[in-house]
Amino acid sequence: MALLALAPAVHAQATSTANIDADVAAVVQHEHLPGIALAVVEDGRVAYRYVQGARGDGGRIDEDTLFKIASNSKAMTAALLARLVQQGKLRWDDPVRRYLPAFRMHDAWVGEHMQVRDLLIHNSGLGLGAGDLMLWPEPNTYTRAGIIAGLAHLKPVSSFRSGYAYDNLMYVVAGEVAAAAGGKPYDQLLREQVFQPLGMRRCQVGAWSVKRVGNVAQPHTVRDGQPVVVNADGAHSPDLTSMAAGGIRCSLADMTRWMQVLLDPALVPDWLGSEQRRTLWTLHMPMPLGERQRRWDNAHFYGYGYGWRVSDMDGQWKVAHTGTLSGMYSSLALLPDRKVGVVMLINGEGEDARTALMQSMLKGYTAPEQAASAMSYLAELAADRAVRAASAGGLPSTAGAPAATSDDLTRWQGRYRDPWLGAASLCPGPKGLRFAVEKSPKLQASVQQVQGRWLLHWDTLGEQAQAWLQPGDGAPPTLDLRAIDPEIDFSYDFQDLHFTRTGDCADSGGYVPRR
């Protein structure tokens, strides 16, 4: 373990660093985390820094280790757009089509009237995570132009601007708007307009050499009680289509600097003026306020700014966001009036860990007399999950499920197309019937029969991502997918897919993967 404590106390109530160290270490051990990097900023100084664990490539984590910050990238995309607004290169209320003439939505009126600001606040009318299967799982061969074209085929679930539903694709569009307005690719603009002026020297975006840059944390999952590397980097990281929504990597030192500049404009006075700073942290779209947030934070309002979630915590203003990718979690929270910020980066399955640790750390500032250990919050999260699991009745067992053969689903075997996800196939392979999506190499599965239904057992995705394959009796035949786990990650938006048969497996040009 590497530990740097740069001040004798973190909280105003003089909570000892030894107690915080012990709490973090207990959570790391309990949640089987391979590593964590955490920092606290107070009044412009780094009050506390904690780094511990393994990167996953044989090296140890330090303050310069790069992590995937996932959706904490959204705040940087919003800041880039704010810079362009400040420079007079675009306006928040400009129509998106002024910069991207090909932009369309399923409802033509919405596509015509959507403004730049709408791209950032999850008010498009699309469902939760709609179209995310064009972004994840990575790698895949969807392009940003293809994703923007696919938006026209995603059906809304509510009217435009009527409510909140988290959406990643609009941030992909926002990145392309920035590129069009700024006259340079998004990744170049982000380096020039954000990373370089703020001194975030290790952050990476676009295509870059993992081997040359070095010191990169790898994502992990837990197997048999131990963290193991999954989806490890190669020597080169490609230009990800998701970068404006969740594809940036930064170190703890970078994220600490990011917090310092956000909390104290005087550090880089010419970077972003007060008007644009206020705009980023203004509540533009109300969000549902959950029971736990009311109870834990004594919260009364909750909503989305431009790339940030805005709320109150024990009567204090809170600006925050989280980031989630398979095997990599991040969390950043600011108390602007206190000039306090907390950031943590985890290279393992750390959803509960980040929630519990962040709650414990912030509570020491907002209501020290109510503060509890992170382990206490962790226990409450586990109890809530157990209740939900019991009410769901459990998932069907797939152990020993027979594989579908070439004699099964004969009417439905063939090539297919979904309007936005593209080409797929349901065809025999050497070991049974196979389902595969052409542009997404990780969306390949064996077909199994479970409880009289057809199940897709993905080759490389976890058990929680399994889906039912539902044949349709229309002419031509169709295929729908439905998630098995009711708590599946919303980015597996199987419910939005509808495949229509386009040809036989043996047809020329058919996509028939073999295993």
C-alpha positions in Angstrom: 0.0 0.0 0.0 1.1 3.5 -0.8 -0.4 6.2 1.4 0.2 9.9 1.4 -1.6 12.0 4.1 -0.8 15.6 3.4 -2.6 17.1 6.4 -3.2 16.0 9.9 -7.0 16.0 9.5 -9.5 15.8 6.7 -12.8 16.9 8.3 -13.5 20.1 10.1 -14.2 17.9 13.1 -10.6 16.7 13.1 -11.4 13.1 12.1 -8.0 11.4 12.2 -6.4 10.2 9.0 -5.8 6.9 10.7 -9.5 6.3 11.1 -10.1 7.2 7.4 -7.2 4.9 6.4 -8.7 2.1 8.3 -12.2 2.7 6.9 -10.9 2.7 3.3 -8.7 -0.4 3.9 -11.7 -2.3 5.3 -13.9 -1.4 2.3 -11.1 -2.4 -0.1 -10.7 -5.8 1.6 -14.5 -6.4 2.0 -15.2 -5.6 -1.6 -12.2 -7.5 -3.0 -10.9 -4.3 -4.8 -7.6 -4.7 -6.6 -6.8 -1.0 -6.1 -8.1 2.5 -5.3 -6.9 6.1 -5.6 -8.6 8.7 -3.5 -8.0 12.4 -2.8 -9.6 15.2 -0.9 -9.2 18.9 -1.6 -9.8 21.6 1.0 -9.4 25.4 0.2 -7.2 24.7 -2.8 -4.8 22.2 -1.0 -4.7 18.5 -1.2 -5.7 17.6 2.3 -5.6 13.8 1.9 -4.4 11.3 -0.7 -4.6 7.6 -0.6 -3.4 5.1 -3.2 -3.3 1.4 -2.7 -3.2 -1.8 -4.7 -2.3 -3.4 -8.0 -2.8 -2.0 -11.5 -3.3 -5.4 -13.0 -0.2 -5.5 -15.2 2.3 -6.3 -12.4 2.8 -2.7 -11.3 1.4 -0.8 -8.3 -1.0 2.1 -8.3 0.3 5.6 -7.6 -1.1 9.1 -8.1 -0.1 9.1 -11.8 -1.8 5.8 -12.7 -4.4 6.2 -15.4 -7.9 5.1 -14.8 -11.0 5.1 -17.0 -13.1 7.9 -15.5 -16.2 6.7 -17.5 -19.1 9.2 -17.3 -17.0 11.7 -15.3 -15.9 12.5 -18.9 -19.3 14.2 -19.4 -18.3 17.2 -17.2 -15.2 17.7 -19.3 -17.2 17.6 -22.6 -19.6 20.2 -21.0 -16.6 22.3 -20.0 -15.2 22.1 -23.6 -18.5 23.4 -24.9 -18.6 26.1 -22.3 -15.2 27.2 -23.5 -16.5 27.4 -27.1 -19.5 29.4 -26.0 -17.2 31.8 -24.1 -15.1 32.2 -27.3 -18.2 33.0 -29.3 -18.0 29.8 -31.5 -21.4 28.6 -30.5 -24.4 29.3 -28.3 -26.2 27.0 -25.9 -29.5 27.6 -27.7 -28.1 26.9 -31.2 -30.0 24.1 -33.0 -27.8 21.0 -33.3 -28.4 20.9 -37.0 -26.5 24.2 -37.4 -23.4 22.1 -36.8 -24.5 18.6 -37.8 -26.9 18.9 -40.7 -27.4 15.1 -40.9 -28.7 15.0 -37.3 -32.2 13.4 -37.0 -34.4 12.0 -34.3 -37.3 9.6 -34.7 -39.7 12.5 -34.4 -38.6 14.9 -37.1 -39.8 18.0 -35.1 -37.5 17.0 -32.2 -34.5 16.6 -34.5 -35.2 20.1 -35.9 -35.6 21.8 -32.6 -33.1 20.1 -30.4 -30.5 22.6 -29.1 -26.9 22.2 -28.0 -28.0 22.5 -24.3 -30.5 19.6 -24.8 -27.6 17.3 -25.6 -26.3 17.6 -22.1 -29.3 17.2 -19.8 -30.9 13.9 -20.7 -34.3 15.3 -21.8 -34.4 13.8 -25.4 -37.5 11.6 -24.7 -35.5 8.5 -25.4 -35.5 5.7 -22.8 -32.9 5.0 -20.2 -29.6 4.2 -21.9 -31.2 4.0 -25.4 -28.8 2.9 -28.1 -25.9 2.2 -25.6 -25.3 -1.1 -27.4 -23.7 0.9 -30.1 -21.1 2.1 -27.5 -20.6 -0.9 -25.3 -19.4 -3.5 -24.9 -16.1 -2.4 -26.4 -14.4 -2.8 -28.8 -16.8 -2.6 -31.7 -16.9 -1.0 -35.1 -19.6 1.6 -34.8 -18.6 5.0 -35.8 -19.8 8.4 -34.4 -21.4 9.1 -37.8 -23.2 5.7 -37.6 -24.4 6.4 -34.1 -25.8 9.7 -35.0 -27.6 8.1 -38.0 -28.9 5.4 -35.7 -30.7 8.0 -33.5 -33.4 8.4 -36.1 -34.5 4.8 -35.5 -34.7 4.9 -31.7 -38.3 5.4 -30.6 -38.9 7.8 -27.8 -40.7 6.7 -24.6 -41.8 10.2 -23.6 -42.2 13.6 -25.1 -39.2 15.9 -25.8 -38.1 17.9 -22.7 -40.8 16.4 -20.5 -38.6 14.4 -18.2 -35.2 12.9 -17.3 -33.7 9.7 -18.7 -29.9 9.1 -18.6 -28.6 9.1 -22.2 -25.0 8.5 -23.4 -25.6 8.9 -27.2 -26.4 12.6 -26.9 -23.0 13.2 -25.4 -21.5 11.6 -28.5 -23.5 14.1 -30.5 -22.2 16.9 -28.2 -18.6 15.9 -28.9 -19.2 16.1 -32.6 -20.9 19.5 -32.2 -17.8 20.7 -30.4 -15.6 19.4 -33.2 -17.7 21.2 -35.8 -17.9 24.4 -33.9 -14.2 24.3 -32.9 -12.9 23.3 -36.3 -10.8 20.4 -34.9 -11.5 16.8 -33.8 -13.0 16.5 -30.3 -9.9 14.9 -28.8 -7.6 17.6 -30.0 -9.9 20.3 -28.7 -10.2 18.7 -25.3 -6.4 18.6 -25.0 -6.0 22.2 -26.1 -9.0 23.7 -24.2 -9.1 21.6 -21.0 -6.1 19.4 -20.3 -3.3 21.7 -21.3 -4.5 25.0 -19.7 -5.4 23.2 -16.5 -2.2 21.2 -16.3 -3.9 17.8 -16.4 -0.7 16.3 -17.9 -1.5 12.6 -17.9 -5.1 12.6 -19.2 -5.6 10.6 -22.4 -8.3 10.9 -25.0 -8.6 9.7 -28.6 -6.0 7.2 -29.9 -2.9 6.8 -27.8 -0.1 4.3 -27.1 -0.7 2.4 -23.8 2.8 1.0 -24.1 4.5 4.4 -24.5 2.3 6.3 -21.9 2.5 3.4 -19.3 1.3 3.2 -15.8 -2.3 2.3 -16.7 -4.8 0.5 -14.4 -6.6 -2.5 -15.8 -10.2 -3.3 -15.1 -11.0 -6.3 -12.8 -13.9 -8.5 -11.9 -14.2 -10.9 -8.9 -14.0 -14.6 -9.5 -13.8 -17.1 -6.7 -13.4 -14.2 -4.3 -10.4 -12.8 -6.0 -10.0 -9.8 -8.4 -8.9 -10.9 -11.9 -8.1 -8.7 -14.9 -10.8 -8.5 -17.7 -10.7 -6.7 -21.0 -7.0 -5.8 -20.6 -5.5 -3.1 -22.8 -3.3 -3.9 -25.7 -0.3 -1.9 -26.7 -2.6 0.7 -28.3 -5.9 2.3 -27.2 -8.1 3.2 -30.1 -10.1 6.3 -30.8 -13.3 5.3 -29.0 -16.7 6.5 -30.3 -17.7 6.8 -26.6 -15.0 9.3 -25.6 -17.2 12.4 -25.2 -19.6 10.4 -23.1 -17.3 8.1 -21.1 -14.0 7.4 -22.9 -11.4 9.6 -21.1 -8.7 8.3 -18.8 -7.0 10.4 -16.1 -4.8 9.9 -13.1 -5.6 10.8 -9.5 -3.2 13.8 -9.8 -5.1 15.0 -12.9 -8.5 14.6 -11.2 -7.2 16.4 -8.1 -6.1 19.3 -10.3 -9.5 19.3 -12.1 -11.2 19.7 -8.7 -8.8 22.5 -7.6 -9.5 24.6 -10.7 -13.3 24.0 -10.5 -13.4 25.1 -6.9 -11.0 28.0 -7.3 -11.3 30.0 -10.6 -8.3 32.2 -9.6 -6.0 29.3 -10.2 -6.5 29.6 -13.9 -8.3 33.0 -14.2 -8.6 33.1 -18.0 -9.9 29.6 -18.4 -13.7 29.8 -17.8 -15.6 32.9 -16.6 -18.2 33.1 -13.9 -21.1 33.1 -16.3 -20.2 29.8 -17.9 -19.2 28.2 -14.5 -22.7 29.1 -13.2 -24.3 27.6 -16.3 -22.5 24.3 -15.9 -23.7 23.9 -12.2 -27.2 25.2 -12.7 -30.0 22.7 -12.3 -31.5 22.5 -15.8 -33.4 19.2 -15.7 -35.1 17.9 -12.5 -34.3 14.3 -11.5 -36.3 11.9 -9.3 -35.1 12.2 -5.6 -34.8 8.7 -4.1 -35.7 7.6 -0.6 -32.2 6.8 0.3 -30.9 10.1 -0.9 -33.5 11.9 1.2 -32.6 9.8 4.2 -28.8 9.8 3.8 -28.4 13.4 2.6 -31.5 15.1 4.0 -31.9 16.2 0.3 -34.7 18.3 -1.0 -33.8 18.8 -4.7 -31.9 16.8 -7.3 -31.3 17.5 -11.0 -28.9 17.6 -13.9 -26.7 20.5 -14.9 -24.4 20.4 -17.9 -22.4 17.3 -17.2 -23.0 17.4 -13.5 -25.7 16.2 -11.0 -26.7 19.0 -8.7 -28.4 18.5 -5.2 -28.3 19.6 -1.6 -26.7 17.6 1.2 -27.5 18.6 4.8 -28.3 22.1 3.6 -25.2 22.4 1.5 -24.8 22.7 -2.2 -23.4 19.5 -3.8 -22.2 19.0 -7.4 -21.2 15.5 -8.3 -21.0 12.7 -10.8 -20.1 9.0 -11.0 -18.5 6.9 -13.8 -19.2 3.2 -14.5 -17.6 0.8 -16.9 -17.1 -2.9 -16.6 -14.4 -3.4 -14.0 -13.7 0.4 -13.5 -15.6 2.9 -11.3 -15.1 6.5 -10.5 -16.8 9.1 -8.3 -16.3 12.9 -7.9 -18.2 15.2 -5.6 -17.8 18.9 -4.8 -19.1 21.1 -2.0 -18.4 24.4 -3.8 -19.4 26.7 -0.9 -17.0 24.8 1.3 -14.3 24.6 -1.4 -14.2 20.9 -0.7 -13.8 18.1 -3.3 -13.5 14.3 -3.1 -12.5 12.0 -6.0 -12.0 8.3 -6.1 -10.9 5.9 -8.9 -11.3 2.1 -8.6 -10.1 -0.5 -11.0 -12.5 -3.2 -9.8 -16.2 -3.9 -9.3 -16.6 -1.0 -6.9 -20.2 0.3 -7.1 -21.0 -0.1 -3.4 -17.5 0.8 -2.4 -17.6 4.2 -4.1 -21.1 4.9 -2.7 -20.2 4.1 0.8 -16.8 5.8 0.9 -18.1 9.0 -0.8 -21.0 9.2 1.7 -18.7 8.8 4.6 -16.2 11.3 3.4 -18.7 14.0 2.5 -20.8 13.5 5.7 -17.7 14.4 7.7 -18.1 17.9 6.2 -21.9 18.4 5.9 -23.0 16.8 9.2 -20.1 15.4 11.2 -22.4 14.5 14.1 -24.3 12.1 11.8 -21.3 10.7 10.1 -20.9 6.9 10.1 -18.1 4.6 8.8 -18.1 3.6 5.2 -18.5 0.0 6.4 -21.8 1.0 8.0 -23.1 2.4 4.7 -21.8 -0.7 2.9 -23.8 -2.9 5.2 -27.0 -1.0 4.5 -26.4 -1.2 0.7 -25.9 -5.0 1.0 -29.1 -5.3 3.0 -31.1 -3.3 0.5 -29.7 -5.6 -2.3 -30.7 -8.7 -0.4 -34.3 -7.4 -0.1 -34.5 -6.7 -3.8 -33.1 -10.1 -4.7 -35.6 -11.8 -2.5 -38.5 -10.0 -4.0 -37.3 -10.7 -7.5 -37.4 -14.4 -6.8 -34.0 -15.2 -8.2 -32.8 -15.8 -11.8 -33.4 -19.1 -13.7 -30.6 -21.6 -13.4 -28.7 -22.2 -16.6 -26.4 -24.9 -15.3 -26.5 -27.9 -17.7 -28.9 -26.2 -20.1 -28.9 -28.0 -23.4 -27.5 -26.1 -26.4 -29.7 -25.4 -29.3 -28.8 -27.4 -32.4 -29.2 -26.8 -36.2 -32.6 -28.6 -35.9 -34.0 -26.0 -33.5 -35.6 -22.7 -34.5 -35.2 -23.7 -38.2 -37.8 -21.1 -39.4 -35.9 -18.3 -37.7 -32.4 -19.3 -38.7 -30.8 -16.7 -41.1 -29.5 -13.2 -41.4 -31.2 -10.3 -39.6 -31.1 -6.5 -39.3 -32.1 -4.1 -36.5 -32.7 -0.5 -37.7 -30.0 0.9 -35.4 -27.8 -1.9 -34.2 -27.4 -3.3 -37.7 -26.8 -6.8 -39.1 -26.9 -10.0 -37.0 -27.3 -13.7 -37.6 -28.9 -16.8 -36.0 -27.0 -19.6 -37.7 -25.6 -23.1 -36.9 -22.0 -23.3 -35.8 -19.7 -26.3 -35.0 -21.0 -26.5 -31.4 -24.7 -25.5 -31.9 -26.9 -22.6 -32.8 -25.2 -19.2 -32.6 -26.4 -15.6 -32.4 -24.0 -12.8 -33.4 -24.1 -9.0 -34.0 -21.9 -8.1 -36.9 -20.4 -4.8 -35.6 -20.0 -5.9 -32.0 -17.6 -8.8 -31.5 -18.6 -9.3 -27.9 -22.3 -9.6 -28.7 -21.9 -13.3 -29.8 -23.7 -16.0 -27.9 -24.6 -19.7 -27.8 -28.3 -20.4 -27.8 -29.5 -22.6 -25.0 -32.9 -23.9 -24.0 -34.0 -23.0 -20.4 -37.4 -23.7 -19.0 -38.9 -24.0 -22.4 -37.4 -20.7 -23.6 -34.4 -19.7 -25.6 -31.5 -18.0 -23.9 -28.5 -16.2 -25.2 -25.4 -17.2 -23.3 -22.8 -14.5 -24.3 -19.3 -15.7 -24.9 -17.5 -12.9 -23.0 -20.1 -11.1 -21.1 -21.0 -11.9 -17.5 -24.0 -13.9 -16.3 -25.8 -10.7 -15.4 -26.0 -9.8 -19.1 -27.8 -12.9 -20.3 -30.9 -12.3 -22.4 -33.9 -14.2 -23.6 -34.2 -14.7 -27.4 -37.8 -14.2 -28.4 -38.8 -15.4 -31.9 -41.7 -13.6 -33.6 -44.2 -15.2 -35.9 -44.5 -12.5 -38.4 -43.6 -12.5 -42.1 -40.7 -12.2 -42.4 -39.7 -13.7 -39.0 -38.4 -11.5 -36.3 -36.3 -11.7 -33.2 -36.6 -9.7 -30.0 -34.3 -9.7 -26.9 -35.2 -9.3 -23.3 -32.9 -9.1 -20.3 -33.2 -11.9 -17.7 -31.9 -9.9 -14.7 -34.3 -7.1 -13.7 -31.3 -5.2 -12.3 -29.2 -5.5 -15.5 -27.0 -2.5 -16.3 -29.2 -0.1 -18.3 -26.7 0.0 -21.1 -27.8 -3.4 -22.2 -30.9 -1.9 -23.8 -32.0 -5.2 -25.3 -35.7 -4.1 -25.1 -35.1 -1.5 -27.9 -34.0 -4.1 -30.4 -36.2 -5.6 -33.1 -34.5 -7.8 -35.7 -36.2 -8.6 -39.0 -35.0 -11.5 -41.1 -33.2 -10.5 -44.4 -31.9 -13.7 -45.8 -30.6 -17.2 -45.3 -27.4 -18.2 -43.4 -25.8 -19.4 -46.6 -26.6 -16.2 -48.6 -23.7 -14.4 -50.1 -22.6 -11.7 -47.7 -24.2 -13.3 -44.7 -22.5 -12.8 -41.3 -22.1 -16.3 -39.9 -19.4 -16.4 -37.2 -17.9 -19.7 -36.2 -16.8 -20.7 -32.8 
